[in-house]
Amino acid sequence: MAVRLGFLVMLEAKEGKGPELGDFLRSGRDLALAEAGTVTWYAFRVDETHYAIFDTFETEDERTAHVNGPIAQALTKAAPDLLASEPVIQPVDVIAAK
């Protein structure tokens, strides 16, 4: 496996919506499992209102498929209710992994 690409997605929940955002992210795990090209997918809480996703891919085609896939579509649909601001989606290059 040559994981070399990823996304770091930063999310800020609306006031009082942190637990709902956490639940939403937990439900995204099943969608990530169904994506053959997504090697790893982590969703985590930074604090009461800040959450993030980090995922990895072997190829640019797999990363592109993911950002256009069901998780991104679900986030776009849920964003107006859950998020205080637009998600910050940062493509990254993985330089080391274990």
Order of alpha helices (4+ residues) and beta strands (2+ residues): beta-alpha-beta-beta-alpha-alpha-beta
